Amino acid sequence: CVADARGKVIQVKVDECNAQLADIKKQMVGAKGTRLNTLKQKALQVLRRRKMYDTQLGQVMNQQFNVD
């Protein structure tokens, strides 16, 4: 089904965001000053993107539920 395929694609993107966040968190441990602020901004961007994907995933799941 199209919704299932779309849901899987979005889930992969969410997983990629989680991996990026884990990587950024590791980098933040030793970072100070400007580098730390840059990493925080990058983490916020990834979190916003992940939230958007979560919202899309919820919409796709609701559509699939309504169709079923």
Jmol script that loads the backbone (N, CA, C; Angstrom):
load data "model"
ATOM      1  N   CYS A   1       0.836  -1.179   0.000  1.00  0.00           N
ATOM      2  CA  CYS A   1       0.000   0.000   0.000  1.00  0.00           C
ATOM      3  C   CYS A   1       0.889   1.252   0.000  1.00  0.00           C
ATOM      4  N   VAL A   2       0.401   2.303  -0.594  1.00  0.00           N
ATOM      5  CA  VAL A   2       1.181   3.528  -0.731  1.00  0.00           C
ATOM      6  C   VAL A   2       1.469   4.152   0.637  1.00  0.00           C
ATOM      7  N   ALA A   3       0.476   4.148   1.522  1.00  0.00           N
ATOM      8  CA  ALA A   3       0.654   4.755   2.841  1.00  0.00           C
ATOM      9  C   ALA A   3       1.711   4.002   3.645  1.00  0.00           C
ATOM     10  N   ASP A   4       1.731   2.677   3.533  1.00  0.00           N
ATOM     11  CA  ASP A   4       2.742   1.891   4.242  1.00  0.00           C
ATOM     12  C   ASP A   4       4.142   2.242   3.760  1.00  0.00           C
ATOM     13  N   ALA A   5       4.301   2.350   2.445  1.00  0.00           N
ATOM     14  CA  ALA A   5       5.606   2.680   1.872  1.00  0.00           C
ATOM     15  C   ALA A   5       6.029   4.080   2.307  1.00  0.00           C
ATOM     16  N   ARG A   6       5.093   5.003   2.262  1.00  0.00           N
ATOM     17  CA  ARG A   6       5.406   6.379   2.679  1.00  0.00           C
ATOM     18  C   ARG A   6       5.759   6.414   4.162  1.00  0.00           C
ATOM     19  N   GLY A   7       5.033   5.660   4.964  1.00  0.00           N
ATOM     20  CA  GLY A   7       5.312   5.591   6.392  1.00  0.00           C
ATOM     21  C   GLY A   7       6.708   5.057   6.666  1.00  0.00           C
ATOM     22  N   LYS A   8       7.115   4.052   5.893  1.00  0.00           N
ATOM     23  CA  LYS A   8       8.457   3.478   6.068  1.00  0.00           C
ATOM     24  C   LYS A   8       9.533   4.488   5.707  1.00  0.00           C
ATOM     25  N   VAL A   9       9.308   5.242   4.634  1.00  0.00           N
ATOM     26  CA  VAL A   9      10.270   6.262   4.203  1.00  0.00           C
ATOM     27  C   VAL A   9      10.422   7.323   5.292  1.00  0.00           C
ATOM     28  N   ILE A  10       9.306   7.765   5.847  1.00  0.00           N
ATOM     29  CA  ILE A  10       9.348   8.787   6.893  1.00  0.00           C
ATOM     30  C   ILE A  10      10.027   8.229   8.137  1.00  0.00           C
ATOM     31  N   GLN A  11       9.749   6.966   8.474  1.00  0.00           N
ATOM     32  CA  GLN A  11      10.368   6.348   9.646  1.00  0.00           C
ATOM     33  C   GLN A  11      11.886   6.283   9.491  1.00  0.00           C
ATOM     34  N   VAL A  12      12.358   6.004   8.271  1.00  0.00           N
ATOM     35  CA  VAL A  12      13.806   5.993   8.014  1.00  0.00           C
ATOM     36  C   VAL A  12      14.388   7.380   8.267  1.00  0.00           C
ATOM     37  N   LYS A  13      13.670   8.424   7.850  1.00  0.00           N
ATOM     38  CA  LYS A  13      14.150   9.788   8.068  1.00  0.00           C
ATOM     39  C   LYS A  13      14.199  10.124   9.551  1.00  0.00           C
ATOM     40  N   VAL A  14      13.209   9.661  10.317  1.00  0.00           N
ATOM     41  CA  VAL A  14      13.205   9.879  11.766  1.00  0.00           C
ATOM     42  C   VAL A  14      14.411   9.184  12.392  1.00  0.00           C
ATOM     43  N   ASP A  15      14.688   7.950  11.953  1.00  0.00           N
ATOM     44  CA  ASP A  15      15.837   7.203  12.472  1.00  0.00           C
ATOM     45  C   ASP A  15      17.148   7.922  12.151  1.00  0.00           C
ATOM     46  N   GLU A  16      17.238   8.511  10.940  1.00  0.00           N
ATOM     47  CA  GLU A  16      18.439   9.265  10.569  1.00  0.00           C
ATOM     48  C   GLU A  16      18.617  10.477  11.483  1.00  0.00           C
ATOM     49  N   CYS A  17      17.513  11.146  11.802  1.00  0.00           N
ATOM     50  CA  CYS A  17      17.578  12.292  12.706  1.00  0.00           C
ATOM     51  C   CYS A  17      18.070  11.854  14.084  1.00  0.00           C
ATOM     52  N   ASN A  18      17.568  10.708  14.560  1.00  0.00           N
ATOM     53  CA  ASN A  18      18.005  10.198  15.861  1.00  0.00           C
ATOM     54  C   ASN A  18      19.498   9.889  15.858  1.00  0.00           C
ATOM     55  N   ALA A  19      19.987   9.328  14.763  1.00  0.00           N
ATOM     56  CA  ALA A  19      21.410   9.021  14.655  1.00  0.00           C
ATOM     57  C   ALA A  19      22.237  10.310  14.648  1.00  0.00           C
ATOM     58  N   GLN A  20      21.754  11.319  13.921  1.00  0.00           N
ATOM     59  CA  GLN A  20      22.458  12.607  13.885  1.00  0.00           C
ATOM     60  C   GLN A  20      22.501  13.232  15.278  1.00  0.00           C
ATOM     61  N   LEU A  21      21.393  13.145  16.002  1.00  0.00           N
ATOM     62  CA  LEU A  21      21.350  13.718  17.345  1.00  0.00           C
ATOM     63  C   LEU A  21      22.327  13.004  18.278  1.00  0.00           C
ATOM     64  N   ALA A  22      22.422  11.689  18.158  1.00  0.00           N
ATOM     65  CA  ALA A  22      23.363  10.932  18.992  1.00  0.00           C
ATOM     66  C   ALA A  22      24.797  11.357  18.682  1.00  0.00           C
ATOM     67  N   ASP A  23      25.084  11.552  17.393  1.00  0.00           N
ATOM     68  CA  ASP A  23      26.423  11.983  16.980  1.00  0.00           C
ATOM     69  C   ASP A  23      26.739  13.377  17.522  1.00  0.00           C
ATOM     70  N   ILE A  24      25.775  14.290  17.424  1.00  0.00           N
ATOM     71  CA  ILE A  24      25.964  15.651  17.916  1.00  0.00           C
ATOM     72  C   ILE A  24      26.178  15.629  19.431  1.00  0.00           C
ATOM     73  N   LYS A  25      25.425  14.779  20.120  1.00  0.00           N
ATOM     74  CA  LYS A  25      25.559  14.691  21.580  1.00  0.00           C
ATOM     75  C   LYS A  25      26.971  14.250  21.972  1.00  0.00           C
ATOM     76  N   LYS A  26      27.527  13.294  21.234  1.00  0.00           N
ATOM     77  CA  LYS A  26      28.897  12.844  21.495  1.00  0.00           C
ATOM     78  C   LYS A  26      29.892  13.987  21.284  1.00  0.00           C
ATOM     79  N   GLN A  27      29.681  14.775  20.225  1.00  0.00           N
ATOM     80  CA  GLN A  27      30.585  15.882  19.922  1.00  0.00           C
ATOM     81  C   GLN A  27      30.491  16.989  20.967  1.00  0.00           C
ATOM     82  N   MET A  28      29.302  17.154  21.564  1.00  0.00           N
ATOM     83  CA  MET A  28      29.089  18.226  22.534  1.00  0.00           C
ATOM     84  C   MET A  28      29.834  17.975  23.846  1.00  0.00           C
ATOM     85  N   VAL A  29      30.168  16.719  24.126  1.00  0.00           N
ATOM     86  CA  VAL A  29      30.820  16.392  25.394  1.00  0.00           C
ATOM     87  C   VAL A  29      32.117  17.178  25.565  1.00  0.00           C
ATOM     88  N   GLY A  30      32.955  17.232  24.546  1.00  0.00           N
ATOM     89  CA  GLY A  30      34.237  17.908  24.657  1.00  0.00           C
ATOM     90  C   GLY A  30      34.250  19.326  24.120  1.00  0.00           C
ATOM     91  N   ALA A  31      33.095  19.805  23.633  1.00  0.00           N
ATOM     92  CA  ALA A  31      33.064  21.107  22.976  1.00  0.00           C
ATOM     93  C   ALA A  31      32.910  22.242  23.986  1.00  0.00           C
ATOM     94  N   LYS A  32      33.487  23.391  23.625  1.00  0.00           N
ATOM     95  CA  LYS A  32      33.371  24.596  24.460  1.00  0.00           C
ATOM     96  C   LYS A  32      33.183  25.808  23.576  1.00  0.00           C
ATOM     97  N   GLY A  33      32.609  26.833  24.134  1.00  0.00           N
ATOM     98  CA  GLY A  33      32.518  28.126  23.459  1.00  0.00           C
ATOM     99  C   GLY A  33      31.697  28.098  22.187  1.00  0.00           C
ATOM    100  N   THR A  34      32.281  28.655  21.142  1.00  0.00           N
ATOM    101  CA  THR A  34      31.583  28.804  19.867  1.00  0.00           C
ATOM    102  C   THR A  34      31.188  27.456  19.278  1.00  0.00           C
ATOM    103  N   ARG A  35      32.071  26.479  19.393  1.00  0.00           N
ATOM    104  CA  ARG A  35      31.789  25.150  18.844  1.00  0.00           C
ATOM    105  C   ARG A  35      30.555  24.546  19.517  1.00  0.00           C
ATOM    106  N   LEU A  36      30.430  24.736  20.831  1.00  0.00           N
ATOM    107  CA  LEU A  36      29.284  24.208  21.564  1.00  0.00           C
ATOM    108  C   LEU A  36      27.993  24.880  21.097  1.00  0.00           C
ATOM    109  N   ASN A  37      28.043  26.197  20.917  1.00  0.00           N
ATOM    110  CA  ASN A  37      26.860  26.919  20.437  1.00  0.00           C
ATOM    111  C   ASN A  37      26.461  26.467  19.047  1.00  0.00           C
ATOM    112  N   THR A  38      27.436  26.228  18.185  1.00  0.00           N
ATOM    113  CA  THR A  38      27.161  25.753  16.830  1.00  0.00           C
ATOM    114  C   THR A  38      26.488  24.380  16.875  1.00  0.00           C
ATOM    115  N   LEU A  39      26.993  23.511  17.737  1.00  0.00           N
ATOM    116  CA  LEU A  39      26.407  22.175  17.863  1.00  0.00           C
ATOM    117  C   LEU A  39      24.987  22.239  18.418  1.00  0.00           C
ATOM    118  N   LYS A  40      24.754  23.159  19.341  1.00  0.00           N
ATOM    119  CA  LYS A  40      23.398  23.319  19.892  1.00  0.00           C
ATOM    120  C   LYS A  40      22.422  23.742  18.807  1.00  0.00           C
ATOM    121  N   GLN A  41      22.854  24.689  17.967  1.00  0.00           N
ATOM    122  CA  GLN A  41      21.989  25.152  16.872  1.00  0.00           C
ATOM    123  C   GLN A  41      21.699  24.019  15.898  1.00  0.00           C
ATOM    124  N   LYS A  42      22.724  23.238  15.594  1.00  0.00           N
ATOM    125  CA  LYS A  42      22.562  22.105  14.685  1.00  0.00           C
ATOM    126  C   LYS A  42      21.587  21.086  15.279  1.00  0.00           C
ATOM    127  N   ALA A  43      21.716  20.836  16.593  1.00  0.00           N
ATOM    128  CA  ALA A  43      20.831  19.893  17.269  1.00  0.00           C
ATOM    129  C   ALA A  43      19.387  20.394  17.227  1.00  0.00           C
ATOM    130  N   LEU A  44      19.188  21.686  17.417  1.00  0.00           N
ATOM    131  CA  LEU A  44      17.834  22.248  17.354  1.00  0.00           C
ATOM    132  C   LEU A  44      17.220  22.069  15.966  1.00  0.00           C
ATOM    133  N   GLN A  45      18.029  22.272  14.923  1.00  0.00           N
ATOM    134  CA  GLN A  45      17.531  22.087  13.557  1.00  0.00           C
ATOM    135  C   GLN A  45      17.102  20.644  13.325  1.00  0.00           C
ATOM    136  N   VAL A  46      17.919  19.702  13.813  1.00  0.00           N
ATOM    137  CA  VAL A  46      17.606  18.283  13.640  1.00  0.00           C
ATOM    138  C   VAL A  46      16.346  17.926  14.425  1.00  0.00           C
ATOM    139  N   LEU A  47      16.212  18.480  15.635  1.00  0.00           N
ATOM    140  CA  LEU A  47      15.014  18.216  16.435  1.00  0.00           C
ATOM    141  C   LEU A  47      13.756  18.741  15.754  1.00  0.00           C
ATOM    142  N   ARG A  48      13.855  19.933  15.165  1.00  0.00           N
ATOM    143  CA  ARG A  48      12.700  20.490  14.439  1.00  0.00           C
ATOM    144  C   ARG A  48      12.325  19.599  13.259  1.00  0.00           C
ATOM    145  N   ARG A  49      13.353  19.136  12.530  1.00  0.00           N
ATOM    146  CA  ARG A  49      13.111  18.265  11.382  1.00  0.00           C
ATOM    147  C   ARG A  49      12.455  16.957  11.841  1.00  0.00           C
ATOM    148  N   ARG A  50      12.965  16.395  12.967  1.00  0.00           N
ATOM    149  CA  ARG A  50      12.406  15.143  13.468  1.00  0.00           C
ATOM    150  C   ARG A  50      10.955  15.328  13.890  1.00  0.00           C
ATOM    151  N   LYS A  51      10.654  16.462  14.515  1.00  0.00           N
ATOM    152  CA  LYS A  51       9.272  16.732  14.927  1.00  0.00           C
ATOM    153  C   LYS A  51       8.358  16.818  13.707  1.00  0.00           C
ATOM    154  N   MET A  52       8.847  17.457  12.642  1.00  0.00           N
ATOM    155  CA  MET A  52       8.067  17.556  11.415  1.00  0.00           C
ATOM    156  C   MET A  52       7.794  16.163  10.839  1.00  0.00           C
ATOM    157  N   TYR A  53       8.832  15.308  10.818  1.00  0.00           N
ATOM    158  CA  TYR A  53       8.661  13.950  10.309  1.00  0.00           C
ATOM    159  C   TYR A  53       7.708  13.155  11.188  1.00  0.00           C
ATOM    160  N   ASP A  54       7.788  13.340  12.514  1.00  0.00           N
ATOM    161  CA  ASP A  54       6.867  12.643  13.420  1.00  0.00           C
ATOM    162  C   ASP A  54       5.424  13.032  13.122  1.00  0.00           C
ATOM    163  N   THR A  55       5.202  14.321  12.881  1.00  0.00           N
ATOM    164  CA  THR A  55       3.867  14.809  12.547  1.00  0.00           C
ATOM    165  C   THR A  55       3.377  14.175  11.240  1.00  0.00           C
ATOM    166  N   GLN A  56       4.249  14.150  10.232  1.00  0.00           N
ATOM    167  CA  GLN A  56       3.880  13.550   8.952  1.00  0.00           C
ATOM    168  C   GLN A  56       3.571  12.068   9.112  1.00  0.00           C
ATOM    169  N   LEU A  57       4.374  11.388   9.922  1.00  0.00           N
ATOM    170  CA  LEU A  57       4.165   9.957  10.147  1.00  0.00           C
ATOM    171  C   LEU A  57       2.807   9.728  10.803  1.00  0.00           C
ATOM    172  N   GLY A  58       2.464  10.560  11.769  1.00  0.00           N
ATOM    173  CA  GLY A  58       1.155  10.454  12.422  1.00  0.00           C
ATOM    174  C   GLY A  58       0.025  10.657  11.434  1.00  0.00           C
ATOM    175  N   GLN A  59       0.175  11.621  10.531  1.00  0.00           N
ATOM    176  CA  GLN A  59      -0.859  11.879   9.528  1.00  0.00           C
ATOM    177  C   GLN A  59      -1.025  10.689   8.593  1.00  0.00           C
ATOM    178  N   VAL A  60       0.099  10.114   8.163  1.00  0.00           N
ATOM    179  CA  VAL A  60       0.047   8.957   7.266  1.00  0.00           C
ATOM    180  C   VAL A  60      -0.626   7.778   7.968  1.00  0.00           C
ATOM    181  N   MET A  61      -0.269   7.572   9.237  1.00  0.00           N
ATOM    182  CA  MET A  61      -0.874   6.471   9.997  1.00  0.00           C
ATOM    183  C   MET A  61      -2.381   6.680  10.157  1.00  0.00           C
ATOM    184  N   ASN A  62      -2.795   7.935  10.411  1.00  0.00           N
ATOM    185  CA  ASN A  62      -4.228   8.237  10.531  1.00  0.00           C
ATOM    186  C   ASN A  62      -4.960   7.995   9.222  1.00  0.00           C
ATOM    187  N   GLN A  63      -4.324   8.377   8.110  1.00  0.00           N
ATOM    188  CA  GLN A  63      -4.937   8.145   6.812  1.00  0.00           C
ATOM    189  C   GLN A  63      -5.107   6.647   6.561  1.00  0.00           C
ATOM    190  N   GLN A  64      -4.065   5.891   6.893  1.00  0.00           N
ATOM    191  CA  GLN A  64      -4.126   4.453   6.680  1.00  0.00           C
ATOM    192  C   GLN A  64      -5.216   3.834   7.565  1.00  0.00           C
ATOM    193  N   PHE A  65      -5.305   4.320   8.796  1.00  0.00           N
ATOM    194  CA  PHE A  65      -6.330   3.812   9.716  1.00  0.00           C
ATOM    195  C   PHE A  65      -7.723   4.102   9.163  1.00  0.00           C
ATOM    196  N   ASN A  66      -7.924   5.322   8.629  1.00  0.00           N
ATOM    197  CA  ASN A  66      -9.225   5.688   8.086  1.00  0.00           C
ATOM    198  C   ASN A  66      -9.581   4.847   6.858  1.00  0.00           C
ATOM    199  N   VAL A  67      -8.582   4.527   6.050  1.00  0.00           N
ATOM    200  CA  VAL A  67      -8.819   3.723   4.856  1.00  0.00           C
ATOM    201  C   VAL A  67      -9.198   2.297   5.263  1.00  0.00           C
ATOM    202  N   ASP A  68      -8.483   1.770   6.240  1.00  0.00           N
ATOM    203  CA  ASP A  68      -8.765   0.403   6.696  1.00  0.00           C
ATOM    204  C   ASP A  68     -10.138   0.355   7.354  1.00  0.00           C
TER     205      ASP A  68
END
end "model"
wireframe off; spacefill off
backbone 0.3
color backbone group
